[in-house]
Amino acid sequence: LTLLHALTGGEADVTTLTEVCGAARPAVSQHLARLRLAGLVDTRKEGRRVIYSLRDGHLRRLVDEALNVADHRIGDRPPHD
């Protein structure tokens, strides 16, 4: 979810995503590969770098909503519609 949230801000490469997530580069690369295989992220080459982006706007809204739900649960806020 952290990687997907980072990509809601726009495209990023593995180095940037590693810094944002604070995880080891191999772990980030493996998660990105799984997200790509699941059809959640797109990739494009820029020289030797691979640039990742969210596949569509629906996913961006889904990630935002998931984080809002988590925020309500952690903050003991009442649910709302």
C-alpha positions in Angstrom: 0.0 0.0 0.0 2.9 2.3 0.7 4.3 1.9 -2.8 0.9 2.5 -4.4 0.4 5.6 -2.2 3.8 6.9 -3.3 2.7 6.5 -6.9 -0.5 8.5 -6.4 1.8 11.5 -6.5 3.1 10.6 -10.0 5.7 8.5 -11.7 8.8 7.3 -9.8 11.8 5.0 -10.3 12.9 2.3 -7.9 15.5 4.5 -6.2 12.9 7.2 -5.4 10.4 4.6 -4.2 13.1 2.9 -2.0 13.8 6.3 -0.3 10.1 7.0 0.2 9.3 3.5 1.6 12.4 3.1 3.7 12.7 -0.5 2.6 15.6 -2.4 1.0 15.9 -2.0 -2.8 15.5 -5.7 -3.5 12.3 -5.8 -1.5 10.9 -2.8 -3.3 11.8 -4.2 -6.7 10.1 -7.5 -5.9 6.9 -5.8 -4.7 6.9 -3.6 -7.8 7.3 -6.7 -10.0 4.3 -8.2 -8.3 2.2 -5.0 -8.7 3.1 -5.0 -12.3 2.1 -8.6 -12.8 -1.2 -7.9 -11.0 -1.8 -5.1 -13.5 -1.8 -2.4 -10.9 1.2 -0.4 -12.2 2.6 0.4 -15.6 6.3 0.7 -16.5 8.3 2.6 -19.1 12.0 2.8 -19.8 13.9 6.1 -19.5 17.4 5.3 -20.4 18.5 2.5 -18.0 15.9 3.4 -15.5 12.4 1.9 -15.2 9.7 4.4 -14.3 6.6 3.1 -12.5 3.1 4.7 -12.5 -0.3 3.7 -11.4 -2.3 2.0 -14.1 -5.4 4.3 -13.8 -7.2 6.9 -11.7 -9.6 4.4 -10.2 -6.7 2.8 -8.4 -5.6 6.2 -7.1 -9.0 6.7 -5.6 -9.0 3.2 -4.1 -5.7 3.7 -2.4 -6.8 7.1 -1.0 -10.0 5.5 0.3 -8.1 2.6 1.9 -5.9 5.0 3.7 -8.9 7.0 4.9 -10.5 3.9 6.3 -7.2 3.0 8.1 -6.9 6.5 9.4 -10.5 6.3 10.9 -9.7 2.9 12.5 -6.5 4.0 14.0 -7.9 7.3 15.1 -11.0 5.8 16.6 -13.1 8.0 14.5 -16.7 7.0 13.8 -17.5 5.6 10.4 -19.4 7.7 7.9 -20.8 7.5 4.4 
